[in-house]
Amino acid sequence: MPGLRGLEFGGRSPGAADSGQTFRIRRGHRRRGEAVSLTAVSPQEYRRLGSGIAEFDRVLGGGLVQGSVVLIGGDPGIGKPTLLLQACASLGTEHSVLYVSGEESP
C-alpha cells in the first residue's frame, strides 16, 4: 500500500464501555522497497546452541537460535515431550530454558 506509515487500530475498551473511553494501537512502520531475487539475498548467520541431540540439531539447521521460538508438532504418542525434555535438560546445564506445553482439545 503506497504511503503506509503504520498500522493502526482504534476501538472502545470492553471494560470501559460505559465511560466512553477509547484506545488506539499503533504498530511498526513499513517502507516501500524493491523486489529482489532470492539468490541475491545472503543468509544471516546466527549463533546456534546445540541441544545435545544430533538429529534434532540437524533438523533445526545446526541447533537452536538463542531467543527464538520453535513449535514442535506431530501425532499423539510420537515422543514430543520426551524429545524436548531431553533437549531442555542438556541446554539447561549452561543456559536458561523455558519449556511451554499446550494441548489441543475438541
ABEGO torsion letter per residue (X at the ends): XBGBABBBBBBBBAAAAAAGBBBBBBBBBBBBBBBBBAAABBBBBBBBBBAGBAAAAAAAGGEBBBGBBBBBBEBBGAGAAAAAAAAAAAAAAABBBBBBBBBBBX
